[in-house]
Amino acid sequence: MGAGPTLKRIDPNLMALAYAIHSQMLQAADQIARAIGQDNVSYDTDVLEHHGHSDWSTSNSPVRAAAVVYPRTTADVSAIARICNALSVPMVPFGAGSSVEGNFSQPHSGICIDFSHMDQIIAFHPDDMDVVVQPGVNWVDLNRHIAHAGLFAPLDPSPTATIGGMVSTNCSGTNAMRYGTMKDWVLNLTVVLADGTVIKTRRRPRKTSAGYNLTSLFVGAEGTLGIVTEATLKLAPIPQDTSVAVVAFGSIRDAAAAASELIRSGIQLAALELMDDVQMRILNEHGSEAVRRRKWEEKPTLFVKFSGTTDGIKSDAARVGEIIRGSAQLHFAKSKQEEQDLWAARKEALFTMVNIRPRGTEIWSTDVAVPVSRLAEIIDLSKRECGQLGIFASVIGHVGDGNFHVAMMYDPRDEEQKRAVARCVHNMMSRALEMEGTVSGEHAIGIGKKDCLVDELGQDTIGLMRTVKRAVDPKWVMNPGKVFDR
């Protein structure tokens, strides 16, 4: 008698997710309302849509949350987690809604947790140069509040961004060239785990060798391992002086090459940003009143920010001028007002693009980062490829740390156009990996780059991430569908 058929064992961790049905999610929302107050729970259709769709991104899912809840304390978040975990209801954290990779989308519905009411500065320690904040604190408001002490949090993402989202995506922004990314400024975190357990990742000193580095585990985890309810951030001294210069080039490659040379020069620039000819034309046509006071050359342009002592800035500016002499002409801000206006041109870029987006089109904005030596090459190739699509396509970036973005507007009803844009983005990701770069410099993974993350890290590394995820969230209810699939 022959051997019987071999039965393939099914790994329970790979089985389909078993989440609550919609009626059970509503039961969870009702229990949450009893725990934290009925006024802190919303079922309004417009509210659900606002929390489930982003105009900044094409990485959206069609499903919406069953309810949006508004905690005010860590205890509220713990209660929400206990209820959702018990009923197998997904939890999706929501900060300012400015992320671009579908980080707060709700592919499995669930409960969306909005942190806009958790916006308190809990403690400020100017002598220790740190501050303890809730996740709903806006970074611009924080810096305004602590400026009197001569300190600031040096991250510089979207002006709408809040601390919770900045931690969850390991954001950076224009100041990353000098100050690094969010992970470099987080001392400790208070985190609510899937079952409602509240932990603190470490204490407040600037250095420690006490146990695993759990703080870094949660920074950049996009709310898939736990929900951040407090963060202690390091602060930096506000520079004595700042200045800004702009310089236009004949081609995107020349501008990127000049950026690489400036980076390798060792000059301590505060920021080094690139905007292409398309962006400069937008400034002339659609910029704010302050930005349009200047007639911009519609050429690829570097924006250079200096910071430090007044004498130090003069020395750095002179060295920058020597490096690019012969290829372009630097224009330095002649007053503090002009300095603000010049830098405003860079900061307005994304908002201006979104505001001019034709009705019915979507914007696909994404980023990569590569070693500085390959920066000019990848920007030039990406600019040429997206420029051949016959649609709005633009390159912009934080080139000071090898990070740049491509934004394209397309008609989602035009399948051929949509495929062409997707192919262009895929090629950009592939180039970055071939150059030993990364598919995400600062926007995290969300739902938009899960396949690319596998290409970058490999299945074994993703497998270890899944092991960590299962250990702290066995029901897979913390922001499911993001970073990687089960």
C-alpha positions, 0 to 999 in steps of 0.5 A: 500500500502506497504512502498517503498524501502529504498534508501541508501544515498551515501556519496559523500566523499566515491565516486570514485576519479575523477582524470584527464585523462592522456591527461589532466595531460599532459595539466597540465604539459604544463601549469606548464612548461609555469609557471616555465620553460620548462627545469624544466619539464621532460617527459622522460621515464627513468626519470618517471621510476626512480621517480616511482619505488624503489628498496628498497621496494616492495611497488610499484605501476605499474602506473607512473606519466605523468611528473616530474617537478623541482621547485626552489622556494615556488612560483614555488610550489604554481603555480604547486599546483594551476594548478594541483588542478584546473585540478584535477591532483594528486601531488606526492612529491619526495625527495631522493627516499630512502623511503621503503613503497611506499611513492612516488609511483603514483597509480593515476599517476599525476605530480611528484614534484622533490625537488632536485633543492630546495637545499638551506640553506636559513638562519643559526642562530648559536646563536639561534641554528637553521637553515632554509632550503629548502626541497631538502637539504641533511642532511649530506651536511647540517651538513658539512656546519654548523660544523664550528659553533660546531652545527649539526642536530642530525637525522641520516637516510639514508645518501641520505635522504633530509630534505623534505622527513625526515619531511614527514616521521618523520624519525629518524635513529641511533641517535634516542635513544638520540636525538629523531625523526624528530618531535622533531627538527622541529620548523616551516614549510612553506607549500603549500596547495592543492589550492596553498595557502602558510602558515607558521605553526608558528614562530621561537622561541623554544616554543609557545602556539599560536594556534594549533600545525600545525607544528606537523600536517604536520610532518609525513603526507607524503605530503598528507596535503600539500607540505613542501617548507621550514623548520626551524630546531633546532640544537644541539651542536656537542659532545666533543668526541665520541666512538664506541664499538661492542659486539657479542652474542650467540643468537639474544635473548641474544643480544636483552635482553642485549640491553633492560638492557642497555636501562633501565640502564639510561646510556646516550648512543648516539646509540644502534644498532643490526645486526644479524648473517646474517648481520655480514656474509654479512659484511665479504663477501661484506662489504667495504674495510674499514669494511673488515679490521676486521674479524667479528664474524658472530653472533648477534652483538650490536653496541654501540655509546658513545658521550659526554665529554671524561671522561664521555665516559670512565665512560659510557663505564665502566658501559656498560662493567659491565652490559654485563660482563659474557655474551659477550666481548666488543671491543672498538675502539682503534682509531678514524679511527677504530671508523669510520670503526666500525660504517661504518659497521652498516651504510652500511647494507641496501646498501650492502643488496640491492647490493647483491640482486640476479637478479629477486628478490625483497627486502621486508624491514619493521619495527615495534617498541614496548615497550622496555620490549617486545623487546627481545621477538618480535625480537626472534620470528620474527627472527625465523619465517623469518629464516624458509622461506628458503630465505635471511632473516635478522634482523637489528634495532635501538634497543635503542628506541625499533625499529627494521627492518626485510629484506627478499629477495624473487622471486615475480614470486613465488606466494607461496613464496610471500604469505609466506613472506607477512604472515611473515610480517603480523605476525610481525605487529600483534605481535607488536600491541599485545605488544602495539607497532606500525606498523611503527617506522620510515618508515611511512605508504605509500601504504605498511601499510595502512591496518595495520594502521587501525588495530593500530588506529581503524576506528574512528581515521582514520575517524578523519584523513580523516576529516582533509584531506578533509578539506585541500584537498577536491579534494584529489590530495595531494599524494593520495593513501598514509596513508589511502584511501578515 
